[in-house]
Amino acid sequence: MIRGSTRLKAGTAQKITINMISTATMVRLGKVYQNEMVNMQLINKKLVKRAEQTLMDIVNISSDEAKELMTKSNHDLKVAIFISVTQAELTQAISYLEEKEGHLKKAIAAYFKDNS
């Protein structure tokens, strides 16, 4: 930090505050699961690879399994995670996610509650 630069210090504080607010908002909206952003629009190859890697990390599967699940879920990371965690069918995954307004953690909890 540059000595005597109060404007730079104020900007850093603002940035930290805004980051905390946006992170908390993403978590509450269900766009985060196990500390990973799961609400991605896979618009290019880089994002598809990132989604596959995220899937591999969250559910501990191989690259081939991740690619297969992403294809099965029509490249919807939340649906792929739901299917892998619950062993549910595609239609069930979509239904539970819609019911819980896209909140993956709540959808998985509801599935296990209904099927226990």
C-alpha positions in Angstrom: 0.0 0.0 0.0 1.3 3.5 -0.8 1.8 5.5 2.3 -0.6 8.3 2.7 -3.0 7.1 0.0 -6.4 7.1 1.8 -8.3 6.8 -1.5 -6.6 3.5 -2.4 -7.3 2.2 1.1 -11.0 3.2 0.8 -11.3 1.5 -2.6 -9.9 -1.7 -1.2 -12.4 -1.7 1.7 -15.2 -1.1 -0.8 -14.1 -3.9 -3.0 -13.9 -6.3 0.0 -17.3 -5.3 1.1 -18.9 -5.7 -2.3 -17.2 -9.1 -2.8 -18.6 -10.3 0.6 -22.1 -9.2 -0.4 -22.0 -10.7 -3.8 -20.6 -14.0 -2.5 -23.3 -14.2 0.2 -25.9 -13.5 -2.5 -24.7 -16.3 -4.8 -24.8 -18.8 -1.9 -28.3 -17.8 -0.9 -29.5 -18.0 -4.5 -28.2 -21.6 -4.8 -25.6 -20.8 -7.3 -22.8 -22.3 -5.2 -22.5 -25.9 -4.0 -19.7 -27.2 -1.8 -17.8 -24.0 -2.3 -17.9 -24.3 -6.1 -19.9 -22.1 -8.5 -22.3 -24.5 -10.2 -24.6 -22.1 -12.0 -22.5 -21.7 -15.2 -23.6 -21.0 -18.7 -21.3 -23.3 -20.7 -20.8 -21.0 -23.7 -17.3 -22.1 -24.8 -14.9 -25.0 -24.5 -13.1 -23.5 -21.5 -16.3 -23.3 -19.5 -17.3 -26.8 -20.5 -13.9 -28.1 -19.2 -14.3 -26.1 -16.0 -17.7 -27.6 -15.5 -16.4 -31.1 -16.0 -13.5 -30.4 -13.6 -16.0 -29.0 -11.0 -18.1 -32.1 -11.4 -15.1 -34.4 -11.0 -14.1 -32.5 -7.8 -17.5 -32.4 -6.2 -18.6 -36.0 -6.8 -15.1 -37.6 -7.1 -15.5 -39.2 -10.6 -13.3 -39.7 -13.5 -13.0 -37.4 -16.5 -14.8 -39.9 -18.7 -17.7 -40.2 -16.2 -17.9 -36.4 -15.9 -18.1 -36.1 -19.7 -20.8 -38.8 -19.9 -22.8 -37.1 -17.1 -22.5 -33.7 -18.7 -23.8 -35.1 -22.0 -26.6 -36.9 -20.2 -27.6 -33.7 -18.4 -27.6 -31.6 -21.6 -24.5 -29.8 -20.2 -26.3 -28.6 -17.1 -23.8 -28.9 -14.2 -26.5 -28.8 -11.5 -28.4 -31.6 -13.1 -25.2 -33.6 -13.5 -24.3 -33.2 -9.9 -27.8 -34.1 -8.8 -27.8 -37.3 -10.8 -24.4 -38.3 -9.6 -25.2 -37.6 -5.9 -28.7 -39.2 -5.9 -28.5 -41.7 -8.7 -31.8 -40.3 -9.9 -33.1 -40.2 -13.4 -32.8 -37.1 -15.6 -36.5 -36.2 -15.3 -36.3 -36.5 -11.5 -33.3 -34.2 -11.4 -34.9 -31.6 -13.5 -38.1 -31.8 -11.5 -36.5 -31.4 -8.1 -34.3 -28.6 -9.3 -37.3 -26.7 -10.7 -39.3 -27.4 -7.5 -36.5 -25.9 -5.4 -36.0 -23.0 -7.9 -32.5 -24.2 -9.0 -31.1 -24.5 -5.4 -29.1 -27.7 -5.7 -28.5 -28.3 -2.0 -32.2 -28.0 -1.3 -33.2 -30.2 -4.2 -30.9 -33.0 -3.1 -32.2 -32.8 0.5 -35.8 -32.9 -0.8 -35.0 -35.9 -3.0 -33.4 -37.9 -0.1 -36.3 -36.9 2.2 -38.9 -38.1 -0.3 -37.0 -41.3 -1.0 -35.9 -42.4 2.4 
